[in-house]
Amino acid sequence: MIEPKILKGFRDSLPKEEIIRKNIIRKIEDSLSLAGYVPIDTPALEYYDILTGKSGEETEKQIFSFEDAGGRKVGLRFDLTVPLARFVSMYQNELSFPFKRYHIAKVWRGEKPQKGRFREFYQADFDIIGSDSIGSDIETINTIINLMNALSVTNFKIHINDRKLLKSIFEKLNLSNYETQILRIFDKIKKVSTSEIENELFNIGIEKKIIEKLFNTLKIYDNLYSLQNILEKEFNINNTNLEKICKIFIDSGKFQYLKLDLTITRGLDYYTGLVFETFIDGATEYGSVCSGGRYENLVSLFSKSSYPGIGGSIGLDRLLTIFNDKNNLKENNSISILITNFSLNYLPLYFDLQSKIISNNICCEIYPDPEKLSKQFKYADKKGINFVMIIGEEELKNKIIKLKNLRSGEEILFKDIEEVIKKIKKEN
């Protein structure tokens, strides 16, 4: 006998959790569709050189790769952005730009599993390709706000930064040669201690006084004025895109959702402009639930064309973990009905009634076998079904339908299925 077990970092999903996941996905899809985003899909497997085109050494270590039966080096996608770049380069003549897409699917990363972080997980990505306008940056941040509100998450902050601004700061500090290393080191700042970050910076050759100045600059700012003051005073930098974005959200009354955080770097090499990470208040230890940024030259890896792009990615499994731990998981509370089964001879009637109920967007199922009513009621109760419909020999003889509310215990008699449907719709 084979022992049933699951690989580390992977997990099964029971119906209760999967129902909630699907509900979240539907809300995300509805919100993005209403904002003009369209769905696409790409293969789980890609050629290894596609995935590693500009991912960085750290990401390459996390890719699940192998040689297929044809001797080709392939890998499971580690995110949905690189496949998007390949997708756009292949179908650019068939797409309308700016191209706004969303893609909700599983990705795989061979990183160390921990709470809220798995090796196989869902991402919900949304991107705008073909626009380098600051308006697209603003729309992306606004889309996150709308998505969080659609998911009934209100206690969140979007930490924003700009890689171009960081580049300017590094140039002023004569650290351009260390830029990539610094970005990757600071990308870990919310996961390790300050002293560990300082040691890593010192070990790559940065002087202690410069490290101190870096820490004084790359931090969370309580307001826009604080950031503007240090940029102008210390580096003679002003009128940045980051400042412009903040002013737009101040004017729109939505700045309470944002945090100016120059430690947000996003470790992936392809980000070139605005970058962001979203944290839920009281759950920051789980990490960001929606991250992303601008990637000016990603598509050019696979094409002579160069389409600027910006997008974000929601970690669905991380969201589910937070909701579960904070007791915010809610199943779909829509009304549902179980038609009890008294005889297989009654199945034609049962299926006819089920079709009429379902056509009115009411969830309805038929118990498969003519078991004892107590067993059928127990089944309904365990599944959280609201109503049980009873149509046996006596009900058929009297031409009635008996409906029992499992929550209140109330039993009501109806003359026809239309009356039942009207009652259920009123309850819903």
Backbone hydrogen bonds, N-H to C=O, Kabsch-Sander energy under -0.5 kcal/mol:
donor,donor_aa,acceptor,acceptor_aa,energy
5,K,3,E,-0.5
10,F,7,L,-2.0
18,E,14,L,-2.7
19,I,15,P,-2.8
20,I,16,K,-1.5
21,R,17,E,-2.6
22,K,18,E,-2.7
23,N,19,I,-2.1
24,I,20,I,-2.3
25,I,21,R,-2.7
26,R,22,K,-2.5
27,K,23,N,-2.1
28,I,24,I,-2.4
29,E,25,I,-2.9
30,D,26,R,-2.7
31,S,27,K,-2.3
32,L,28,I,-2.6
33,S,29,E,-2.7
34,L,30,D,-2.1
35,A,31,S,-0.7
35,A,32,L,-0.5
36,G,33,S,-1.7
37,Y,32,L,-2.4
38,V,100,K,-2.4
40,I,102,Y,-1.6
46,E,75,G,-2.5
48,Y,73,K,-2.3
50,I,47,Y,-0.9
51,L,47,Y,-1.6
52,T,48,Y,-1.9
53,G,50,I,-0.9
60,E,56,G,-2.0
61,K,57,E,-1.4
62,Q,58,E,-0.5
62,Q,59,T,-1.4
63,I,59,T,-0.7
63,I,60,E,-0.8
65,S,63,I,-0.9
66,F,74,V,-2.2
68,D,66,F,-0.5
68,D,72,R,-2.6
71,G,68,D,-2.3
74,V,66,F,-2.8
74,V,72,R,-0.7
75,G,46,E,-2.5
76,L,64,F,-2.5
77,R,44,A,-2.5
84,L,80,L,-0.7
85,A,81,T,-2.1
86,R,82,V,-2.1
87,F,83,P,-2.5
88,V,84,L,-2.9
89,S,85,A,-2.0
90,M,86,R,-1.5
91,Y,87,F,-1.9
92,Q,88,V,-0.7
94,E,91,Y,-2.0
95,L,91,Y,-0.7
95,L,92,Q,-0.6
99,F,129,I,-2.9
100,K,98,P,-0.7
101,R,99,F,-0.7
101,R,127,D,-1.9
102,Y,38,V,-2.4
103,H,125,D,-2.0
105,A,103,H,-0.6
105,A,123,Q,-1.9
107,V,121,F,-2.9
108,W,77,R,-2.5
109,R,119,R,-2.2
110,G,62,Q,-3.6
111,E,109,R,-1.3
114,Q,117,R,-2.0
117,R,114,Q,-2.8
119,R,9,G,-2.4
120,E,9,G,-1.3
121,F,107,V,-2.2
123,Q,105,A,-2.7
124,A,314,I,-2.1
125,D,103,H,-2.8
125,D,123,Q,-0.5
126,F,312,G,-2.3
127,D,101,R,-2.4
128,I,310,I,-3.0
129,I,99,F,-2.7
130,G,308,P,-3.8
131,S,308,P,-0.8
136,S,133,S,-1.2
137,D,133,S,-1.0
138,I,134,I,-2.4
139,E,135,G,-2.5
140,T,136,S,-2.2
141,I,137,D,-2.0
142,N,138,I,-2.5
143,T,139,E,-2.5
144,I,140,T,-1.7
145,I,141,I,-1.8
146,N,142,N,-2.4
147,L,143,T,-2.6
148,M,144,I,-2.8
149,N,145,I,-2.1
150,A,146,N,-2.2
151,L,147,L,-1.5
152,S,149,N,-1.6
153,V,148,M,-3.2
154,T,152,S,-0.7
156,F,154,T,-1.3
157,K,279,F,-2.5
158,I,257,Y,-3.5
159,H,157,K,-0.8
159,H,277,E,-3.2
160,I,158,I,-0.6
160,I,259,K,-2.8
161,N,275,V,-2.5
163,R,273,G,-3.2
166,L,162,D,-2.0
167,K,163,R,-2.4
168,S,164,K,-1.9
169,I,165,L,-2.2
170,F,166,L,-2.8
171,E,167,K,-2.0
172,K,168,S,-2.1
173,L,169,I,-1.6
174,N,171,E,-1.4
175,L,170,F,-3.6
178,Y,175,L,-1.9
179,E,176,S,-1.3
182,I,178,Y,-2.9
183,L,179,E,-2.6
184,R,180,T,-1.8
185,I,181,Q,-2.0
186,F,182,I,-3.0
187,D,183,L,-1.3
188,K,185,I,-1.4
189,I,186,F,-1.7
191,K,188,K,-2.2
192,V,188,K,-1.6
197,I,193,S,-1.7
198,E,194,T,-2.7
199,N,195,S,-2.5
200,E,196,E,-2.2
201,L,197,I,-2.3
202,F,198,E,-2.5
203,N,199,N,-2.4
204,I,200,E,-0.9
205,G,202,F,-1.4
206,I,201,L,-1.7
211,I,207,E,-2.3
212,E,208,K,-2.3
213,K,209,K,-1.5
214,L,210,I,-2.6
215,F,211,I,-2.4
216,N,212,E,-1.7
217,T,213,K,-1.3
218,L,214,L,-3.8
219,K,217,T,-1.5
221,Y,260,L,-3.3
227,L,223,N,-1.2
228,Q,224,L,-2.7
229,N,225,Y,-2.5
230,I,226,S,-1.8
231,L,227,L,-2.4
232,E,228,Q,-2.3
233,K,229,N,-2.5
234,E,230,I,-2.3
235,F,230,I,-0.5
235,F,231,L,-1.3
236,N,232,E,-0.8
237,I,231,L,-2.1
244,K,240,T,-2.0
245,I,241,N,-2.7
246,C,242,L,-2.1
247,K,243,E,-2.2
248,I,244,K,-1.7
249,F,245,I,-1.8
250,I,246,C,-2.2
251,D,247,K,-2.5
252,S,248,I,-1.7
253,G,250,I,-1.0
254,K,249,F,-2.2
255,F,249,F,-1.1
257,Y,254,K,-1.9
258,L,255,F,-1.9
259,K,158,I,-2.3
260,L,221,Y,-0.9
261,D,160,I,-2.3
261,D,259,K,-0.7
262,L,219,K,-2.1
264,I,261,D,-1.5
265,T,263,T,-0.8
269,D,55,S,-0.5
271,Y,268,L,-1.1
272,T,294,R,-3.0
273,G,294,R,-1.1
275,V,161,N,-2.6
276,F,292,G,-2.2
277,E,159,H,-2.0
278,T,290,C,-1.1
279,F,157,K,-2.7
281,D,155,N,-3.0
281,D,279,F,-0.5
283,A,280,I,-2.3
286,Y,283,A,-1.6
287,G,284,T,-1.5
289,V,278,T,-2.9
290,C,278,T,-0.6
291,S,313,S,-2.1
292,G,276,F,-1.9
293,G,311,G,-1.8
294,R,274,L,-2.4
295,Y,309,G,-2.8
298,L,295,Y,-0.7
299,V,307,Y,-0.6
301,L,298,L,-1.6
302,F,299,V,-1.9
303,S,299,V,-0.5
309,G,295,Y,-0.6
310,I,128,I,-1.7
311,G,293,G,-1.7
312,G,126,F,-2.4
313,S,291,S,-2.5
314,I,124,A,-2.6
315,G,289,V,-1.8
316,L,122,Y,-0.9
316,L,314,I,-1.1
317,D,122,Y,-0.7
319,L,315,G,-2.1
320,L,316,L,-2.6
321,T,317,D,-2.2
322,I,318,R,-2.3
323,F,319,L,-2.9
324,N,320,L,-2.5
325,D,321,T,-2.6
326,K,322,I,-2.2
327,N,324,N,-1.2
328,N,323,F,-4.0
329,L,323,F,-0.8
333,N,331,E,-0.6
337,I,363,C,-2.0
338,L,387,F,-2.2
339,I,365,E,-2.9
340,T,338,L,-0.7
340,T,389,M,-2.6
342,F,340,T,-0.6
346,Y,343,S,-1.6
347,L,344,L,-1.3
349,L,346,Y,-0.5
350,Y,346,Y,-2.5
351,F,347,L,-3.1
352,D,348,P,-1.7
353,L,349,L,-2.5
354,Q,350,Y,-2.6
355,S,351,F,-2.2
356,K,352,D,-1.7
357,I,353,L,-2.2
358,I,354,Q,-3.0
359,S,355,S,-2.0
360,N,357,I,-1.4
361,N,358,I,-2.3
362,I,357,I,-1.2
363,C,335,I,-1.0
365,E,337,I,-2.2
367,Y,339,I,-2.3
371,E,369,D,-2.4
375,K,372,K,-0.6
376,Q,372,K,-1.8
377,F,373,L,-2.9
378,K,374,S,-2.0
379,Y,375,K,-1.9
380,A,376,Q,-2.1
381,D,377,F,-2.6
382,K,378,K,-2.3
383,K,379,Y,-1.7
384,G,380,A,-0.6
384,G,381,D,-0.9
385,I,380,A,-2.6
387,F,336,S,-2.3
388,V,404,K,-2.3
389,M,338,L,-3.2
390,I,388,V,-0.5
390,I,402,K,-3.4
391,I,389,M,-0.6
396,L,392,G,-2.4
397,K,393,E,-2.2
398,N,394,E,-2.0
399,K,395,E,-0.5
399,K,396,L,-0.6
400,I,395,E,-2.5
401,I,414,F,-2.5
402,K,390,I,-1.9
403,L,401,I,-0.5
403,L,412,I,-2.8
404,K,388,V,-2.8
405,N,403,L,-0.5
405,N,410,E,-3.1
406,L,386,N,-2.5
406,L,404,K,-0.8
407,R,386,N,-0.5
409,G,405,N,-2.8
412,I,403,L,-2.6
414,F,401,I,-2.5
420,V,416,D,-1.2
421,I,417,I,-2.7
422,K,418,E,-2.1
423,K,419,E,-2.1
424,I,420,V,-2.6
425,K,421,I,-2.5
426,K,422,K,-1.7
427,E,423,K,-1.9
428,N,424,I,-2.0
